[in-house]
Amino acid sequence: MVSSCLAKVVCSDVRHNFLLHYLAAIIALAVTPIIFGLSELNEKMAAQPLEIMSPIFGMLLMTPIFMPEQNESISDVVRSKKTSHILVCFLRLLCSLLLTIALVGILALYMRYNDSKVTARLFAGAIGGALALGSLGFFSSAVGDNAVIGYMVSASYLLMNMILREKLWIFDMFSFSEGKTEINSWLYLSALVLIVLALLFRKYIKSN
């Protein structure tokens, strides 16, 4: 009964508050073949579109999780509900994570279909970048209480990766494009830490 109620809440929430963000991410996927050549690429060349576009998917989908509560009237309604707001936000986040992974997977499969060498480790690396940048936007919007702040911070970090590349060391999201062959596990760890910190902040600090 509880799970059914939560599912209805999340479905209604997604339809009214996040549909445009989902559509934006899908459009970003659709224009990727226009921006990049995706056919017959070796692993290093195939990494470029995957490592650039995957973080964008994460940024578009994970950053606006707390956006509805920026409206004070909605925030007041949320506080009056028995259902835990953090639980609802977590379920929103879970939906965004699943869609992010799905979009990266679709892009990877499309590239493989076009004879590009997209390996499992490259796919895993791209997911790490998506989660890292998305969680940075998620955390920034949670602390700043504004999705625009989250987008600004995550977009700035994406730009830093494009300009500085290897100077970011363990937080470099484009390692496969530079010829490295190991999955950067630090991206997964940083994503987990940022997500947990954001949820704790909203639960114990922002809610007070």
Residue, then its C-alpha position, 0 to 999 in steps of 0.5 A: m500500500v505504501s509503495s503504491c502510494l509512493a509510486k503515484v507520488v513519484c509519477s505525478d511529480v515526474r509528470h508535472n515537474f521533471l518532464l521537460h528535463y527528461l525531454a531535454a536529456i533525450i534531445a541531447l541524445a538525439v543531436t549527438p550523432i549530428i555533433f559527433g561522428l559515431s561510426e567506425l571509431n577505435e576505443k580512444m576516439a569513441a570515448q570522446p562523444l561518450e565522455i562528453m555527452s554522458p556527463i551532460f545527461g547526468m547534469l540535466l537529469m540530476t541537478p533539478i531534483f530539489m527544484p520544485e521546493q524552490n517555490e515556497s507554496i509547494s515547499d509548504v505543502v510538502r512539509s504538511k505531508k506525512t510522506s518523507h520529503i527526503l524519501v520522495c527526493f531519493l525516488r526522484l533521484l533514482c528515476s533520474l539515475l536510471l534514465t541517465i544510465a539508459l541514455v548512456g546505454i542507448l548511445a553506446l549501443y548505437m555506436r557499437y551498431n555503427d562499428s565503433k569499439v565501445t567496450a564495457r570498461l568504456f561504458a562504465g567509465a562514461i557512467g562514472g562521468a555522468l554520475a560525477l557531474g550529475s551529483l555535483g549539480f545535485f549537491s550544489s543545488a541542494v546547498g544553494d537551494n537553487a537549480v540554477i546554481g547547480y547547473m552553473v557549478s556543474a557546467s563550469y566543472l565540465l568546461m574545466n575538464m575540457i580545458l584542463r584535462e589531465k590537470l584534474w588528476i583523479f577527478d578527470m572525467f575524460s581519461f579514456s579520451e586521453g588514452k587511459t584504459e582504467i575505469n576511474s573509480w574516484l568518479y563513482l566514489s565522489a558521486l556517492v559522497l556528494i549524493v549522501l551529503a546533499l540528502l543529509f544537508r536537506k534532511y538535517i540542516k535545510s529542513n530546520 
